[in-house]
Amino acid sequence: MTRLERYSSGKIQLIATLLFLFFSSPAFCAHLLKEEAVEFHRQGHSAQESGMLNDALGFYQKAAAIDPASAHLYNDLGSVYEMMGEFEIASGCLLKAVSIEPESIEAYSRLALLSEKDGNFPQASKYWLKFIELGNKNNPAVREAKNRVYEIGRVIPEVMDSYIEVEASSLKKEISSFKRATISDKESRLQRHLSEGNAFCQDKDYLNALKMYMEAKESDPQDNQVNSLLDAALSKLLL
């Protein structure tokens, strides 16, 4: 095939592709673009892991141009800019990430570290506290964040006040969760004893029914249904 023929063939293929995209549904086109953004993002990761930061930046920027609503993508952009020493741009990318996804926990930890590098410890504490609020308390990174805020709070009283407030709020949530779990367990035991007591009554085994109803009464002494069933089983037993 001559150069002219190859050129003509390539041109025809390009026109065919453009026509296909033009007449395709918007949803299909969006899907293709999304896949392209994912591929650029993947290539960016690969380049970043290989230390090719400029290449990684280029791939991430291409992905962001296609999918500007990806918080994860802006986290990665911030990471590359930070590695390149462009801390101000990195902070901008991370702030974009949390504006898209307010619970982007990774962005808050990076913002906190960047603020510390800048010497802005009150701001760093705010980001650390948000990281603590969103994170799992058993995560070592969360425990380390608490230690950082506590150390900053020893120097800046306002930070210590915020730290205590967050800890108090966390404790309150744990107590509330524990109470709900306790109530749920209590209700579950009550229903189980009632069900077993009713089954014994159907079999005319009133002694075991009485035992089940008494255990149910221990779970909720004020339950009128339990008291009625208990009296009925006792009456049957005494006949």
PEHU-V5244 format. One record per helix or strand of 3 or more residues. SS is the DSSP state (H for helix, E for strand). FROM is the first residue (numbers start at 1). LEN is the number of residues. Records with the same first field share a line. If there is no record, write none. Layout:
SS: FROM-LEN, FROM-LEN
This chain:
H: 3-21, 26-24, 53-14, 71-13, 87-14, 105-13, 121-14, 140-14, 157-46, 206-14, 224-15
